[in-house]
Amino acid sequence: MTEPLDILAFGAHPDDVEIGMAGTLAKYKEQGLKIGICNLTLAEKSSNGTIEIRQSEAAKAASILELDELIQLSLPDRGLYLKEEYINEIVSVIRTYRPRIVFAPYHEDRHPDHGNCAKLVEEAVFSSGVRMVEDYKDQKAHKPDNLYFYQINGMNKPDFYIDISDQINKKTMALQAYTSQFEKVKDGVETPLTNGYVDAVISRERAYGKQIGSKYAEGFFAKGPLVLNFDLLGGI
C-alpha cells in the first residue's frame, strides 16, 4: 500500500500549486510531514514551453520543495469540465495517497481552468469518502480531514494565513524553476506571466505577511468554519 500523505495539493497545471502555496508545502515538509502535488493536466495548451520542458521544470521544483510525491494526470488542458470520469480519476488519487488535508485552487481566478479544478477536486473529495462510490480500481473510501483553497492569480482577503517568512527563498526558487513560463525566452511569446510575475507573487506574500506581523505569508480559504483550540495562557 502507498504510504499516506499528510498534505496533497491539486493544481490544474504544473506551477499552479507552487504559485499559490510553495512556501506552506516547504514549511510543513521541514516539520516532517509528507507532502505531495497532483497536477491535473500537462498544460499542453500553454503559450510557452512544451510538455517535456514543463515536466522537467515541475520535477526541478519538486526537488527544491523536497516533495514526497509528484503526481501527473492527463486531463485535458482547457477542458477541465465537471465530468464523472475526471472526478473518478481524482478520487483514485485521493484514495491511493489518503491525504489528511487537501488543497485546491480558489474558485475566483482569471483562468477558468483554476476554478474548474477547484470544482472537480471538491466533488472528488466528497465522493472519495463515500463507501458506495466505486471506481475502476476498487479502492477503499477515504475522507480527508479538511479541504482548503489557495490563490493563484488573485489577491482576495483570505480566511487564514500561514507564515512562510523562513520559506520565501524556497518558494522563489521553486517558481524560478519554471523558466519557460516566467521568463521571456527565445521564440517565446509575451504573456501575463513573462513580465515580472514572480516578483508580483512575492510582493503579494509580503503584503499578506504584513497582515499577521510577519515578513511573508500565504493566504487560504476554508470550505467550512475554522475551529481553533485557544489557551488563554499558551495561545492557540
LINGI-V134025 format. One line per field, one symbol per residue. ss: DSSP state (A for helix, B for strand, O for the rest). burial: + if it has 9 or more other C-alpha atoms within 8 Angstrom, else -. Layout:
ss=???
burial=???
//
This chain:
ss=OOOOOOBBBBBOOOOAAAAAAAAAAAAAAAOOOOBBBBBBBOOOOOOOOOAAAAAAAAAAAAAAAOOOBBBBBBBOOOOOOOOAAAAAAAAAAAAAAOOOBBBBBOOOOOOAAAAAAAAAAAAAAAAAOOOOOOOOOOOOOOOOOBBBBBOOOOOOOOOBBBBOAAAAAAAAAAAAOOAAAAOOOOOOOOOOOOOOAAAAAAAAAAAAAAAOOOOOBBBBBBOOOOOOOOBOOOBO
burial=---++++++++++++++++++++++++++---+++++++++++-----+-+-+++-++++++-++-+--+-++-+-+--+-+---+++-+++-++++++++++++++-+---++++++++++++++++++--------+-++++--++++++--------+-+++-++-+++++++++-+++++---+----+++-++--++-+++++++-+-+++++++++--------------
//
